[in-house]
Amino acid sequence: MVDTNHKIAFCIDSDGCAMDTMTYKHQLFFGPIAADIFGISEQERTSFLKEWDRVNLYSRTRGVNRFVGLVMGLEFAGVEHIDKLKEWVETTDSLSNNSLELELANDFSRDLEKALEWSNEVNRQIKNYEGDSLAFSGVLEGLEQLSQFGNVYVVSSANKEAVWQEWEEQGLLKYVDDIYCQDRGKKEDVIATLIANGYCRDTILMVGDSPGDLAAAEQN
């Protein structure tokens, strides 16, 4: 049960909203590693990565879950034999590595195996990245102010370990009551859980930078 003492919940997205991390993650890791693991040819690589950036950074699908973005990129490139991956993305309750591992254990397929390999490798390389992962200017002060009026929750479709590390390094966690990432469901499901646990839907604010954040709020 969440603490609803304040009766107001601020749901804050991480990548691209609080943290200035989206561009480098997609251009250095998500897209190139997908091209490597799924065998995108050198002739098609440039157009694949351009479309990857469009889908994940520069369109109304900005901020989409990594596995949804992966399917969109692979379909654009005409990659075959990804039916099991597409089915899992469309039907799973949790677009996360843990959920994908369970699906693989129950119904093995090479496309699911590659998707998990890709996701794990992305996490590994992001964790080892030595460049700056900085919060946007004013985020720390903003979180401090919000924490005086309500509970602050990180609500992100990203990997929890990466989000935790980035927020801890930037000194933001001291104003955060809990972290909800891909391992705890989709953003709309997180908001629904907060409502079920005592918050009024009119006192929950979803703060984000993508249409997916707006959709999560509108669905509740």
C-alpha positions in Angstrom: 0.0 0.0 0.0 1.4 3.4 -1.0 1.5 6.3 1.4 -1.3 8.6 0.5 -1.0 11.0 3.4 -0.6 14.0 1.1 -3.5 12.9 -1.1 -1.6 14.3 -4.1 0.7 12.2 -6.3 3.2 13.6 -8.7 4.3 11.0 -11.3 7.5 12.0 -12.9 8.9 10.4 -16.1 12.7 9.9 -16.1 14.4 9.8 -19.6 13.9 13.0 -21.5 11.8 14.6 -18.8 13.8 14.7 -15.5 17.0 13.2 -17.0 18.7 14.5 -20.2 19.5 10.9 -21.3 17.2 9.9 -24.1 19.2 11.0 -27.1 22.5 9.4 -26.2 20.9 6.2 -25.0 19.1 5.6 -28.3 21.9 6.8 -30.6 24.7 5.0 -28.8 23.0 1.9 -27.5 19.4 1.0 -28.3 19.6 1.5 -32.1 23.1 0.3 -32.9 22.9 -2.8 -30.7 19.5 -3.7 -32.3 21.1 -3.4 -35.7 24.0 -5.7 -34.6 21.9 -8.4 -32.9 19.2 -8.6 -35.5 21.6 -8.6 -38.4 20.7 -5.3 -40.2 23.0 -5.1 -43.2 25.5 -2.3 -43.7 23.5 -1.1 -46.7 20.4 -0.7 -44.5 22.0 0.3 -41.3 21.9 4.1 -41.9 18.2 4.2 -42.8 17.4 1.8 -39.9 19.1 4.0 -37.4 17.5 7.1 -38.8 14.1 5.5 -38.5 15.0 4.3 -35.0 15.7 7.9 -33.9 12.5 9.2 -35.6 10.3 6.6 -33.8 12.0 6.9 -30.4 13.1 10.6 -30.2 11.5 12.8 -32.9 7.8 11.7 -33.3 4.6 11.2 -31.4 5.9 7.8 -30.3 8.8 9.4 -28.4 9.4 7.6 -25.1 7.7 4.4 -26.2 8.7 1.3 -24.3 12.0 -0.3 -25.6 10.3 -3.5 -26.8 7.5 -1.6 -28.6 10.2 0.6 -30.3 12.2 -2.5 -31.2 9.3 -4.1 -33.0 8.6 -0.9 -34.9 12.2 -0.7 -36.0 12.4 -4.3 -37.0 9.2 -4.0 -39.0 10.5 -1.0 -40.8 13.7 -2.9 -41.8 11.6 -5.9 -43.0 13.2 -8.3 -40.5 11.4 -11.6 -40.8 10.4 -14.3 -38.2 9.5 -11.9 -35.3 6.0 -13.1 -34.8 6.5 -14.4 -31.3 8.1 -11.1 -30.3 5.2 -9.1 -31.7 2.7 -11.4 -30.0 4.4 -11.0 -26.6 4.7 -7.2 -27.0 1.0 -7.0 -27.8 -0.2 -9.3 -25.0 2.1 -9.1 -22.0 1.2 -7.3 -18.8 4.8 -6.2 -18.3 7.1 -5.1 -21.0 10.2 -6.0 -19.0 13.2 -8.4 -19.1 11.7 -10.5 -16.3 8.5 -11.0 -18.2 10.4 -11.8 -21.4 12.5 -14.4 -19.6 9.3 -16.1 -18.3 7.9 -16.1 -21.9 11.1 -17.7 -23.2 11.0 -20.4 -20.5 7.4 -21.2 -21.5 7.7 -20.9 -25.3 11.2 -20.6 -26.7 11.7 -18.8 -30.0 14.8 -17.3 -31.5 13.2 -13.8 -31.9 12.4 -13.6 -28.2 15.9 -14.8 -27.4 17.4 -12.1 -29.5 15.2 -9.5 -28.0 16.3 -10.5 -24.5 20.0 -10.5 -25.6 19.5 -7.0 -27.0 17.8 -5.7 -23.9 20.4 -7.1 -21.6 23.3 -5.8 -23.7 21.7 -2.3 -23.8 21.5 -2.4 -20.0 25.1 -3.6 -19.7 26.5 -0.9 -21.9 24.4 1.9 -20.4 25.6 0.8 -17.0 29.2 1.0 -18.1 28.8 4.3 -19.9 31.3 6.8 -18.6 29.7 10.0 -20.0 27.5 12.4 -18.1 23.9 11.4 -17.2 22.6 14.7 -16.0 19.3 15.9 -14.7 17.8 18.9 -16.6 18.4 22.3 -15.0 15.9 23.0 -12.2 14.8 19.4 -11.6 16.3 19.1 -8.1 14.7 22.3 -7.0 11.4 21.3 -8.7 11.3 18.0 -6.9 12.0 19.6 -3.6 9.0 21.9 -4.1 6.7 19.1 -5.2 7.6 17.0 -2.2 6.2 19.7 0.0 2.7 19.3 -1.5 2.5 15.6 -2.3 4.1 12.3 -2.9 6.7 12.1 -5.7 6.9 8.9 -7.7 9.2 8.1 -10.6 7.0 6.5 -13.3 9.2 5.3 -16.2 9.2 2.6 -18.9 12.9 2.3 -18.5 15.1 -0.3 -16.7 14.8 0.2 -12.9 18.5 -0.3 -12.1 19.5 2.4 -14.6 16.9 4.8 -13.4 17.8 4.2 -9.8 21.5 4.8 -10.5 21.0 8.0 -12.5 18.6 9.5 -9.9 20.9 8.6 -7.1 24.0 10.1 -8.8 22.1 13.3 -9.3 20.9 13.5 -5.7 17.2 13.3 -6.7 16.1 10.3 -4.7 15.8 12.2 -1.4 12.6 13.7 -2.7 11.2 10.5 -4.2 8.7 8.2 -2.4 8.9 5.3 -4.8 10.1 4.2 -8.2 7.8 2.5 -10.7 9.6 1.2 -13.8 9.0 -1.4 -16.5 9.2 -4.2 -13.9 6.0 -2.8 -12.2 3.9 -2.5 -15.3 3.0 0.1 -17.9 2.6 3.7 -16.9 -1.2 3.6 -17.2 -1.2 0.6 -15.0 0.9 2.4 -12.4 -1.5 5.3 -12.3 -4.4 2.9 -12.0 -2.6 1.2 -9.0 -2.2 4.6 -7.3 -5.9 5.3 -7.7 -6.8 1.8 -6.3 -4.5 2.5 -3.4 -6.4 5.6 -2.3 -5.5 8.6 -4.6 -8.3 10.5 -6.3 -7.8 10.6 -10.0 -8.1 14.4 -10.0 -5.1 14.8 -7.6 -2.6 12.8 -9.7 -0.4 14.7 -12.1 1.6 12.8 -14.7 4.7 14.9 -15.7 6.3 13.7 -19.0 7.7 14.7 -22.3 6.0 12.2 -24.7 2.5 11.4 -26.0 2.7 8.1 -24.1 2.8 10.1 -20.8 -0.3 12.0 -21.9 -2.0 8.7 -22.9 -1.2 7.1 -19.6 -3.0 10.0 -17.8 -6.0 10.1 -20.2 -6.6 6.4 -19.7 -7.2 7.0 -16.0 
